[in-house]
Amino acid sequence: MKLDAALPFVGLKDVPAIAKAAEEIGFDALWTQETQHDPFLPCALIAEHTTRLHFGTAIAVSFARSPASIAYTAWDLAAQSNGRFILGLGTQVKAHIERRFGQPWPESPVKKLREQIEVIRAIWDCWQNGTKLNYRGEYYKVTLMSPFFQPPPLTSPPTPLLKERGALIPIYIAGVNTGLAKLAGELCEGFHVHPFHSTRYLKEVIIPSIEEGATKEGRTRKDVSVSATAFVAATPEEMNFARAQISFYASTPSYRPVMDLHSWSGVAETLSKHAAKGEWAEMPMLITDEMLGEFCLVTEEYKLADELKKRYEGIADRLTPYTPFVPREKDEWWRELAKQF
């Protein structure tokens, strides 16, 4: 199990120092997010200021971009970093795609994401191996690639695992429900587990769906790296923060199956009503101690590494604490945590 870190919500000028510190402390990867900033721009700085650290998007919103634009950006980052970049994609939810990004929501999100990935790989294959670009699907028709617009092949050798799969750049996708988990099993190198999860939900819903997708394509669960972002709390302040974030995620209608599994549908419906009215302050109070324990690892700091590994053993291949990594804040604690993975 590898320990990763999440880039905090900072401007680009702060990224080099954070990346250097993450590599020095010993994290395996540093993940960027699409929240307050573009997820790809920090990646160029991470690549420039580190030599061993893997890095990637967790996630970039795929439906806000064309497959070609994603392909170009990922190609440049992979080339710059000698193959350390991981492309993480997520669909987001309908309201954000339509009202924040001004894009249409597809009739089948799973099918559209599948086609996006297939187009991206077809473009990469064209650049790397000179194959003719001729993709025709329901959502995309991509058939033009003239030499003027074609970057040179990647020269850094792929990792043994990627070479075995014929992949050039690893693609992880994120999701909460079974459709995207199955797609990851069929098509991808990894799956980003949404922070809003319980280990029961992962064991009973997500992992079996990944396995189902993998079996369909003659693959196994080992072919898909499961990367989990975990809520952790050791102080009352951290518990309050976790309650607030969990209540926000639980209010999202498309994430309802997580609450349904635990028979908390009524609470989820109430949270959705509060969110629709902008009543954010009322929401954390609905997250009981039992709910907090399911969605967040509450423990003492010195026990965190052991408790994390015990909680996610057999489930996750990568773990990222939900708490963003900020150098000079608890440096020794982060360093000690990294040593234990």
Secondary structure, 3 states (H helix, E strand, C coil): CEECEECCCCCHHHHHHHHHHHHHHCCCEEEECCCCCCCCHHHHHHHHHCCCCEEEECCEEHHHCCHHHHHHHHHHHHHHCCCCEEEEEECCCHHHHHHCCCCCCCCCHHHHHHHHHHHHHHHHHHHHHCCCCCEECCCCEECCCCHHHCCCCCCCCCCHHHHHHCCCCCEEEEECCHHHHHHHHHHCCEEEECCCCCHHHHHHHHHHHHHHHHHHCCCCHHHCEEEEEEEEECCHHHHHHHHHHHHHHHCCHHHHHHHHHCCCHHHHHHHHHHHHCCCHHHCHHHCCHHHHHHHEEECCHHHHHHHHHHHHCCCCCEEEECCCCCCCCCHHHHHHHHHCC
